[in-house]
Structure formats: C-alpha cells, structure tokens
Amino acid sequence: MTKDVFVQEVMAKPVTIAKSAKLTEALDKMLEEGIDPLIATQNGGVAGTVSREAIAEKLGKRHDAGLAPSALHVSSVVDGDFTSVYPDQSINVLIPLLQRYKLVIVYDADHKLIGQVGAIDLFKKVMPAGSLADIMEKFSTIESDERVVHLRRRMLDDTISRFIVTENEKILGIVTETDVAIAMRQFRKAVEEKHQDHRIRNLLVKDIMSAPVLTIDRTRPVAEVIDLMRKKNISAIPVTDKGKPVGIVTRRALLKNL
C-alpha cells in the first residue's frame, strides 16, 4: 500500500461529453484525446460514462441500421453505473475501484466534478509487482480473413474486447472494440440501409484491424510497458517470445497485480 499520496496528486482533468451530444462527436473526442470512457454530463452534473464498447455495440445493432450515425446520441449508450472519490483521499482507495471500473470520477467537497483517474494516472505513483511474464494474460486470436460479423459475435458472446490478428501464426495486427466502432461508423455512413446486411458479410477482420501492431518481448521490464501505453494511448500490448505471441498485457492485468 502507498502512504501519504492522495488522489489529487494523480488525477487528470476530466474529459466530458454532453449527454445530448451526437454519438459520432463522442467517438471523435475519444480518439482525439486517447480516452475511454468519457464522462457524460447533463445539467451541470455527471450522468454516467460512455465507452467505445458501448458505441461499437450501438452502431452494430440491426434495428438502428436505418439511422445515420450522426442521428444517434450519447444518451442512448450512457452507463449510469460509475464510482467517485474525493481529492484528499489516499490513492489506496483507487486500486479496488479501478479493478472494477475503467474510470474513477473525482468530486470536490461541493460534489462538483474536478477530475478523473484512470489506470495510467495511478501508475504514476504505484507500480505493479512481478515481471512481465507474471503479469501477462492469455490472449485470443482471430484470422485476418475472418468476417467482422463473426468477430463481433465472439466479442459479445465471450466478453472479449480485443483479438490478436494472425495469419499462419504470424502477428499481423490487433482488432479492438475501438476498431469495430470506427468501422461500423464508416460502414453505415457509406452503405445504404438496403445493402447493409449483404455488404457487411463481406467485411473482413483485415479490413478494420490496426496494423502494424506494437509488441514487447516477455523479458522487458513492466515499467517499459506502462511507458509505452502512456505514450501511445493504448490499453494492451501483445507479449512475444522469439517473435511469437505468448500473452498479452493489459491495463486490467497490471491493476490486478497492484
């Protein structure tokens, strides 16, 4: 546990979006700021959070296919389940909260929003224990020529937010809920509703994946992973041994080892 370090020493400026804003505006802000989730506000107060996962799911729903992405609003995906702390509390209170939530909201004594804390903010003062090999998690792979509709089904059914994309056991890229959200937005904007069911079945993982992917050797120090996550605004890095994937290190995995 860390002594004499307070929330105000690690908190960042809150990044917000109005609950009434367009969903596309929220996605653009997430990508620009490198933030997930955003804090959704209404009438000067916090209404909840909006995540890339929720946006991807919303844009992929068939019954909304007739609506342009710009016609959908943040209010349709706000999650009202969030948590908060005060700036004068010990950062020790943040550890169990961030193991459950992606973001912790910071209020002042008057219950006014003044900050937010994510995993990377916390890592400024607290370093996970163990080596990279100890911390990394099992990974899920998907072939580059797999269909995006099957990718989305696996994400939803198995609660998997990211896949390492492979071809003949070689890493080609990574595909995440963010890639799906961006792809669904572009797809629905470019393809007429009457053609969407047919066309989306021809959309492949390699068409939407992020590539090339940043990887790290399993012998590298944990501090290097955290530094890369901070600089590149990414939440996961595949771990390799002699060029082959052996695991993946995520912010969640790092938090579990605090």
Buried (B, 14 or more C-beta within 10 A) or exposed (E): EBEEBBBBEBBBEBBBBBBEBBBBBBBEBBBEEEBBBBBBBBEEEBBBBBBBBBBBBBBBEEEBBEBEBEEBBBBBBBBEEBBBBBBEEBBBBBBEBBEEBBBBBBBEEEEEBBBBBBBBBBBBEBBBEEEBBEBBBEBBEBBBEBBBEBBBEBBEEEEBBBBBBBEEEEBBBBBBBBBBBBBBBEBBEEBEEEEBEEEBEEBBBBBBBBEEBEBBEBEBEBEEBBEBBBEEEBBBBBBBEEEEBBBBBBBBBBBEEB
